[in-house]
Each structure stands twice: as C-alpha cells, then as structure tokens.
Amino acid sequence: MLNRTIPEAKLLYRISTSWRLGVLLPAAVAALTLAAPAASAATSDPSAARPNMCPAETWSQIDSHSNTFVTAPGESWTGGPGGNLSVTTNRSTTLETTISASATISLDELVADASATVSASATKSDTTSINVTYSHEIPAGTYGTINYGSYAFYVHWSQWRQNGNCTSTELASGTGKVLAGVGFQYVQD
C-alpha cells in the first residue's frame, strides 16, 4: 500500500503544480506580452527617445535673382543717331555659367536650383552662332546698342544644413550668373 500511496501523492502534487502553472503561467506570459511591444518600440525607433530628431541633410537654394545679359566677346554694335541698326554675328563663342570663386556648391547644383526656381531654360553653357542677323530701329536723335550673347540671371545662392534638433544652419553663400538662352539685346543709349 505504501507503494501505491506515494505515486498518488506525486500525481496529486503534479496535478496541483500543473494547475497553478496552468493559471499563473499564461497570466505571466500575457503580462510580458503586453509590456514587450512598448519596450521593443522604444528601442527600435531612435526618434522615440529623441522626439525632436530630424534627419541631417544639406541643400542649396536661390535666395534672389535679377535679369542680366552676358555679351559674347566682339558681339556688340552701336548705331545712331536715329536710323536702323542692322548687324550680322561674326563668331561662334561658348559662354559659361559662372559662380563665385569660393563656392561650396557645383555649377550643376546652381543650374538645377535656378532651373527649378528662376527659369526652366537655365543652362550650364550657351553657344552663339555665326551669320545670324538682327536689326532694330533707333529713335531719331538717339543712339542704341545691339548685343549678341546669352540672356542670364544674376543670382544669390546659399547652402544649408538641417541639424538633428530640426534647426537649420547656413554653411555658405555666394553669387553667380546663370545662362538662359542665346539671343540679342537692344539697349537704348
């Protein structure tokens, strides 16, 4: 009888322990499961620890611009007083967009910024043609000048960095002349 009682006692202990584990273990797992997403979310998202964190990035922009004209070398004629000034171009010249010497942005970046904000015709270079004619009437008693070259924009640009705390810092600024298409310019003197 002793042999039978011991196994029954062990069996009751096992059942009792299993019952306790059966109730307590799922409750413990549920409590851990509910707490786990909050803990894992806090560690997997670095911005949760620093709510004002912004991605570091650098950009350039055109701050202001004005119209200008870049005359090709040797392609300027003056006439008057009064009458008709008729000209024919006599050389082919490649004109280039220019940027201030200490620039931290490239010509390509400057042209892209100008193309997006100033004129879609902004370009890195323009080439004038030979044997193009143009004439313009000069009012009586006055003089006038015809220039051949590229329409352009005088621009002021700046380069910026976004900091991790969501503020911006100006890194550099400068000027440039961005070309925007070959043509003639008449100036009343």
KAUR-V593784 format. One record per residue. OMEGA is omega in degrees with one decimal (NA if undefined). D_CENTER is the distance of its C-alpha to the mean C-alpha in Angstrom with 2 decimals. Layout:
omega:OMEGA d_center:D_CENTER
omega:OMEGA d_center:D_CENTER
This chain:
omega:178.5 d_center:89.95
omega:179.6 d_center:88.02
omega:-179.1 d_center:85.98
omega:-176.0 d_center:85.05
omega:-178.5 d_center:84.11
omega:178.5 d_center:81.65
omega:178.6 d_center:79.54
omega:178.7 d_center:79.60
omega:177.5 d_center:78.50
omega:-179.8 d_center:75.64
omega:178.3 d_center:74.74
omega:178.3 d_center:74.74
omega:179.6 d_center:72.59
omega:179.2 d_center:70.14
omega:179.9 d_center:70.06
omega:179.3 d_center:69.68
omega:179.0 d_center:66.87
omega:179.8 d_center:65.15
omega:178.9 d_center:65.47
omega:178.2 d_center:63.90
omega:179.9 d_center:61.09
omega:178.3 d_center:60.78
omega:-174.5 d_center:60.13
omega:-177.0 d_center:58.39
omega:177.4 d_center:56.19
omega:178.7 d_center:54.35
omega:178.8 d_center:53.89
omega:178.8 d_center:52.43
omega:179.5 d_center:50.09
omega:179.6 d_center:48.94
omega:178.2 d_center:48.29
omega:-179.2 d_center:46.23
omega:179.0 d_center:44.30
omega:-179.9 d_center:43.38
omega:-174.4 d_center:42.26
omega:-178.9 d_center:40.40
omega:179.5 d_center:37.40
omega:179.8 d_center:36.60
omega:-178.3 d_center:36.96
omega:177.8 d_center:34.92
omega:-179.1 d_center:32.12
omega:-178.1 d_center:31.93
omega:-177.2 d_center:31.70
omega:-179.4 d_center:29.34
omega:-176.9 d_center:26.56
omega:-179.9 d_center:25.42
omega:177.7 d_center:23.74
omega:178.3 d_center:27.22
omega:179.0 d_center:28.56
omega:-172.8 d_center:25.75
omega:-180.0 d_center:24.84
omega:-176.0 d_center:22.17
omega:176.5 d_center:20.20
omega:178.2 d_center:16.40
omega:177.3 d_center:14.37
omega:177.4 d_center:13.23
omega:-179.5 d_center:9.56
omega:177.4 d_center:7.84
omega:174.5 d_center:4.81
omega:-178.4 d_center:5.86
omega:173.8 d_center:7.07
omega:-178.2 d_center:10.34
omega:178.0 d_center:13.04
omega:178.7 d_center:15.94
omega:173.8 d_center:17.42
omega:-179.3 d_center:20.92
omega:174.7 d_center:22.72
omega:179.8 d_center:24.49
omega:177.4 d_center:26.30
omega:-178.4 d_center:26.60
omega:175.7 d_center:30.21
omega:179.7 d_center:31.14
omega:178.0 d_center:33.86
omega:-176.2 d_center:37.31
omega:178.4 d_center:36.12
omega:-177.2 d_center:37.29
omega:178.6 d_center:40.63
omega:179.5 d_center:42.52
omega:177.5 d_center:45.41
omega:0.6 d_center:47.84
omega:179.5 d_center:49.61
omega:176.3 d_center:49.07
omega:-178.1 d_center:49.32
omega:177.3 d_center:46.94
omega:179.9 d_center:44.56
omega:-175.3 d_center:43.96
omega:173.0 d_center:41.93
omega:-178.5 d_center:41.16
omega:-174.9 d_center:38.39
omega:177.0 d_center:39.87
omega:175.4 d_center:37.17
omega:-176.9 d_center:34.00
omega:173.6 d_center:31.23
omega:178.5 d_center:27.70
omega:-176.3 d_center:25.39
omega:169.3 d_center:22.13
omega:-179.3 d_center:18.98
omega:179.3 d_center:19.38
omega:-178.8 d_center:17.47
omega:-170.9 d_center:19.20
omega:-176.2 d_center:21.11
omega:-174.7 d_center:19.76
omega:175.4 d_center:16.05
omega:174.4 d_center:14.07
omega:-178.8 d_center:11.23
omega:174.5 d_center:12.46
omega:179.2 d_center:13.61
omega:177.8 d_center:11.65
omega:179.6 d_center:8.24
omega:179.7 d_center:10.09
omega:178.9 d_center:11.48
omega:178.0 d_center:8.50
omega:179.5 d_center:7.20
omega:179.2 d_center:10.95
omega:-178.3 d_center:11.59
omega:-172.0 d_center:9.49
omega:-175.3 d_center:10.93
omega:-177.9 d_center:14.06
omega:178.7 d_center:15.74
omega:-179.1 d_center:15.44
omega:178.1 d_center:17.92
omega:-176.7 d_center:15.83
omega:-178.9 d_center:16.93
omega:178.4 d_center:17.31
omega:176.0 d_center:21.11
omega:177.5 d_center:23.95
omega:177.9 d_center:27.59
omega:-176.8 d_center:30.48
omega:177.3 d_center:33.62
omega:174.2 d_center:37.33
omega:172.8 d_center:39.95
omega:-177.5 d_center:37.85
omega:179.8 d_center:39.98
omega:175.7 d_center:39.25
omega:-178.7 d_center:41.62
omega:178.1 d_center:41.48
omega:177.6 d_center:44.36
omega:179.9 d_center:44.86
omega:-178.3 d_center:46.66
omega:176.0 d_center:50.20
omega:-179.3 d_center:50.61
omega:176.6 d_center:46.95
omega:178.6 d_center:44.91
omega:179.8 d_center:41.61
omega:173.2 d_center:39.14
omega:176.3 d_center:37.27
omega:175.8 d_center:34.28
omega:-178.4 d_center:32.74
omega:-176.5 d_center:29.24
omega:168.2 d_center:25.68
omega:-175.4 d_center:24.24
omega:176.1 d_center:21.28
omega:171.4 d_center:19.12
omega:-174.0 d_center:19.44
omega:168.2 d_center:16.13
omega:-177.8 d_center:15.49
omega:174.0 d_center:12.10
omega:178.1 d_center:11.28
omega:-173.0 d_center:9.59
omega:173.2 d_center:9.85
omega:172.6 d_center:11.02
omega:-178.8 d_center:12.02
omega:-179.7 d_center:15.67
omega:179.3 d_center:17.93
omega:175.2 d_center:19.77
omega:171.6 d_center:16.82
omega:179.8 d_center:16.71
omega:178.9 d_center:14.03
omega:176.1 d_center:15.00
omega:-178.9 d_center:14.10
omega:-176.3 d_center:14.33
omega:174.3 d_center:14.75
omega:-180.0 d_center:14.86
omega:-178.1 d_center:16.45
omega:176.4 d_center:17.28
omega:171.9 d_center:17.28
omega:-178.7 d_center:18.91
omega:-179.2 d_center:17.03
omega:-176.7 d_center:19.64
omega:174.3 d_center:19.99
omega:-178.2 d_center:23.32
omega:176.4 d_center:26.85
omega:179.0 d_center:29.55
omega:175.6 d_center:32.26
omega:174.7 d_center:32.28
omega:179.4 d_center:35.51
omega:176.5 d_center:36.15
omega:-178.5 d_center:39.28
omega:NA d_center:40.93
